[in-house]
Amino acid sequence: MFKGLGQLGDMAKLMKQAQEMQQKMLDAQSELDNVEVIGEAGGGLVKVVATAKGNFKNIEIDESILIPSEKQVIEDLLLAAIKDCKAKSEEASKKEMARMGEAFGLPEGFKLPF
């Protein structure tokens, strides 16, 4: 297709590869909405469910801790579970981006722009 164009053909090929890589990265980012992580606190008494993008979906509280005098404990456990969930979603996102980097032959530890 680009025969006889020399460096212009190489540039067109490079641009096409860049566009393909960009689309795959967008697809990977979109896929992070389908990866769920669960943050826990209090030995599983409080659980928070979120996507790997950090969108919170659900909070589960074990009924055994629903005592009015334990309000502060429940609040602390909720906060701890949310922080745990956030950390796990960030880790899942890093793993997905590292997997995509490997697929493109990028060196290990290469930081992608998003």
Secondary structure as GFF3:
##gff-version 3
##sequence-region A 1 114
A	DSSP	alpha_helix	7	31	.	.	.	ID=ss1
A	DSSP	three_ten_helix	32	34	.	.	.	ID=ss2
A	DSSP	beta_strand	36	41	.	.	.	ID=ss3
A	DSSP	beta_strand	46	51	.	.	.	ID=ss4
A	DSSP	beta_strand	56	61	.	.	.	ID=ss5
A	DSSP	three_ten_helix	63	65	.	.	.	ID=ss6
A	DSSP	three_ten_helix	68	70	.	.	.	ID=ss7
A	DSSP	alpha_helix	71	103	.	.	.	ID=ss8
###
